[in-house]
Amino acid sequence: MQKKWEDEYDKSTFIILDKESKHMIGDINMFFYEDEKYHGEINVMIAEKEYRRKGLAKEALRLFMHYAYRRLGAKEFAAKIDEDNEASLNLFRNLGFHEESYSSAFKQRTLMWRPTREEISEILLDSTNVATYLSS
């Protein structure tokens, strides 16, 4: 299954591991659409409840967005979030995303971020553990 993820051109997945135990605690996915080459739809999930609200999703998103911008060519990021998911809405807003649209049919907000090169570099500088990830 992991080899298949690596070979998919329209999707990229990172697995989020606990630093100590190395157990999987969540994942990040980015989907690319054929007609929107530089646009990626990103989502993150911290599946293990005891790891939520510790800044891990924010840390992982910073690293992943930097990677997607530099290595995958993503120039804009979209996050589709259920209207009642305040934690995720706040997470993405704190990363610089702004609301672009709302779907009443799906009760979802679409948040967007179109970073400059400087903003991409800044998300790494603001990140506390990225050096650990980049050196491993």
C-alpha positions in Angstrom: 0.0 0.0 0.0 2.8 2.5 0.9 4.5 1.9 -2.4 1.3 2.7 -4.2 1.1 6.1 -2.3 4.6 6.8 -3.5 3.7 6.2 -7.1 0.5 8.3 -7.2 1.0 11.5 -9.1 -2.3 13.0 -8.0 -1.9 12.4 -4.3 0.9 12.7 -1.7 0.7 11.3 1.8 2.8 11.8 4.9 2.3 9.6 7.9 2.6 11.4 11.3 4.5 9.3 13.9 4.9 9.8 17.6 8.5 11.0 18.1 9.2 8.6 21.0 7.3 5.4 20.1 7.4 5.8 16.3 3.7 4.7 16.2 1.4 6.2 13.6 -0.8 8.8 15.1 -2.2 10.5 12.0 -1.6 11.5 8.4 -1.6 14.4 5.9 -2.8 14.1 2.3 -2.6 16.4 -0.6 -4.7 15.9 -3.7 -3.8 17.4 -7.0 -6.3 17.8 -9.8 -5.4 17.4 -13.5 -6.9 20.8 -14.5 -5.3 22.6 -11.6 -1.7 21.6 -11.7 -0.4 23.9 -9.0 -3.4 23.7 -6.7 -3.4 21.1 -3.9 -6.2 20.2 -1.6 -4.7 19.4 1.8 -6.1 17.6 4.8 -4.7 16.5 8.1 -5.9 14.0 10.7 -4.5 13.2 14.2 -6.4 10.0 14.7 -5.1 9.2 18.2 -7.1 11.5 20.6 -4.4 11.8 23.2 -2.1 13.5 20.6 -4.7 16.2 19.7 -4.3 19.8 20.8 -0.5 19.5 21.2 0.5 21.4 18.0 1.4 18.2 16.1 -1.0 18.9 13.2 0.3 22.4 12.9 3.9 21.2 12.9 3.2 18.5 10.4 1.3 20.9 8.1 4.2 23.3 8.1 6.6 20.7 7.1 4.3 19.2 4.5 3.4 22.5 2.9 7.1 23.4 2.6 7.7 20.0 1.0 4.7 20.4 -1.4 5.7 23.9 -2.4 9.4 23.1 -3.0 9.3 19.5 -4.3 5.8 19.0 -5.7 5.3 22.4 -7.2 2.2 23.4 -5.2 1.6 27.1 -5.3 -1.7 27.3 -3.6 -3.3 25.2 -0.9 -7.0 24.5 -0.2 -8.6 23.0 2.9 -12.2 21.9 2.9 -13.4 21.8 6.4 -16.8 21.0 7.9 -18.5 24.2 9.3 -18.7 22.9 12.8 -15.0 21.8 13.0 -13.8 24.9 14.9 -10.5 23.3 15.8 -9.5 22.7 12.2 -10.8 26.0 11.0 -8.7 27.8 13.6 -5.7 25.6 12.8 -5.7 26.6 9.1 -6.6 30.2 9.8 -3.6 30.4 12.2 -1.4 29.1 9.3 -2.5 32.0 7.1 -5.4 30.4 5.3 -8.5 32.6 4.5 -12.0 31.7 3.7 -12.6 31.5 0.0 -16.1 29.9 -0.3 -18.8 28.1 1.6 -20.9 25.1 0.4 -24.3 25.0 2.0 -24.9 21.6 0.3 -21.9 20.0 2.1 -21.8 22.5 5.0 -18.1 23.0 4.4 -15.9 26.0 4.3 -13.0 26.2 1.7 -10.0 28.0 3.1 -7.1 29.0 0.8 -3.5 30.0 1.1 -1.3 31.3 -1.8 2.1 31.7 -0.2 5.0 33.7 -1.4 8.5 32.1 -1.3 9.2 34.2 1.9 6.0 32.9 3.6 7.0 29.3 2.8 10.4 29.8 4.3 8.9 31.5 7.3 6.7 28.5 8.1 9.8 26.5 8.6 11.5 29.2 10.7 8.3 29.3 12.9 8.4 25.6 13.4 10.1 24.1 16.4 10.8 20.6 15.4 11.4 20.8 11.7 15.2 20.6 12.0 14.8 17.2 13.6 12.6 16.0 10.7 14.9 17.4 8.1 18.1 15.8 9.6 16.6 12.3 9.9 
